[in-house]
Amino acid sequence: MSDQVNSPSHYKQGRTEAIEVIEDAVAGADDVVSGYLLGQTLKYLLRMWHKGNSLQDAQKADWYLRRLIARMQGNA
């Protein structure tokens, strides 16, 4: 049985674990909230083919990305 807390299978697809990609990507964020929004966007994109509802994960990624863009434009 897989460990759904410490090592869920949908985060460990490919050569690199999703958390490592996200940590590297958000390290240069302008602020904590922008880093969070980018991290959430990536989380949903990186696991979307591995959880059973790809469309829903793509829509969630889009939602977070739109919030990040609005924040960067000064609208959030």
Secondary structure by P-SEA (a helix, b strand, c coil): cccccccccccccccccaaaaaaaaacccccaaaaaaaaaaaaaaacccccccaaaaaaaaaaaaaaaaaaaaccc
